[in-house]
Amino acid sequence: MACLALLSQSRGAAIATFVAVAVALIVIPGFRRRVLALAFVAAALAGAASFVTQVYSAGEAGSLAPSVAHHAVVAIVLAAIAPGWHGER
C-alpha cells in the first residue's frame, strides 16, 4: 500500500499516510513494536521507490516500456515481502 501511495504522487495520499502513521503510533498500544514495523516498511519502500517513481515518470512521458513496469512490480513484491521476513519462520 505504501508503494501505491508513492506511485499516485498525490499530496492527499502523503497527508493521509502521515496522519495514519501518527494515529497508529499515538492511539494503538505497543509503540516500540509499531515503530519497528513502520521502520521495516519504510526501509522496504525506500528500496522500491526508484523503480516505482520510474513508472510514474515514464507514464507521464507516454512511453511506459514493459521492462520499466516489470522492474517496478518485482520491487513492489519484494517490498511487500521484506517487512514480514523478520517474523517467525
C-alpha positions, 0 to 999 in steps of 0.5 A: 500500500505504501508503494501505491501511495508513492506511485499516485504522487498525490499530496492527499495520499502523503497527508493521509499516510502521515496522519495514519502513521501518527494515529497508529503510533499515538492511539494503538498500544505497543509503540516500540513494536509499531515503530519497528514495523513502520521502520521495516516498511519504510526501509522496504519502500525506500528500496522500491521507490526508484523503480516505482517513481520510474513508472510514474515518470515514464507514464507521464512521458507516454512511453511506459516500456514493459521492462520499466513496469516489470522492474517496478512490480518485482520491487513492489513484491519484494517490498511487500515481502521484506517487512514480514521476513523478520517474523517467525519462520 
